[in-house]
Amino acid sequence: MKRTYADLHLCPNLKNPKQTENMIKKSRKLGYHLIAIPLPLSSVEEEVEWLRRMCKEAKIDFVSRVDLKPKTSRELLKDLRGLRRKVEIIAVTCESKQVARQAAKDHRVDILSFPTELRKRFFDRAEAELASKTTVSLEIDVKPLITLKGKPRIRLLSALRRETAIAKSFQVPVILSSGATEESLMRKPRELAALASLFGMDKSSAVEATSSNPMSIVKRNRSKLSSNFVAPGIRIVRRGKDC
Amino acid sequence: MLKKVRRRYLALKIECDGTLNSREFINAVWNAVLTLYGEYGASKTNLNLIDYNSEEKLAVIRVAHATVEMIRAALASITRIGDKSVAIHVLTVSGTIKALHRKMKHLNH
């Protein structure tokens, strides 16, 4: 069966429709079947419609996503309560250890991401242990890897090597995303996988990180958001008077 | 007995604002390989420019079979050549130039 690829973190400037359209079309050309674009918290529903229409024209599947950047775990819980039923993917950018721990143990969070600054990368063994008990995945953006040069890139590679090794030992799924903010930073799925070899991911797990891992998140969340979903393990299979 | 050298030919598409000459292009590829893998790693790649078409922005390079993924990563890490914003994508990989051209024709159709 042909592998399908997903880029769950495409970041065009939504105020620039031309650039957004070009980046969506280019994703299809580069071989992606599904993309997720982070939406602003203030206007999730309005943005979703036109992005979905644009993606349909480009023959690519669109997934709605929000990136939460809470300062405290209380703020995170409040945001999750309001947004979980509205978007397909919720990613949390963890800027403090308290938020990182809360996000890792919450079933409503899909993706954990960390800033490039090393002192804000909280993905350690304790974090991975919490994440392994839920369905949270660790997201790695490739953009800083190709834009940084010299010492900062060396330090980032070293941190990513440690984090992916921890994720592997605790069986936390890893997702490779482009994080591209402009067309020239977009790369093919196989190129993302090749870049992952720089921080010690083997080829098969790197390819999975661009295909089956993100696809499984989308599949799971779409089934949860469908009107037939009742509770985990329970869904409506038929409606009508004879049921 | 000496092992037969296995090679791979890579067809590349260069996306950039202006035009690049072949020297600028191959120097950028060498620099990317050297930056990521050092001189020892670069020595294993047997990197060679086979063909370069500046009008169509296509290039063909030859590398050692075992280092295709290294080259792919190095090419993906190139974002600028001189003052031009650049992205290089691998179109296809093949064991012979003949098969590479056949695959490229297939891609065009």
Interface residues (C-beta under 8 A of the other chain):
Chain A: L30 V142 L145 I146 T147 K149 E183 S184 L185 M186 R187 K188 R190 E191 L192 A194 L195 S197 L198 K203
Chain B: E15 T35 L36 E69 M70 R72 A73 L75 A76 S77 T79 S85 V86 A87 H89 V90
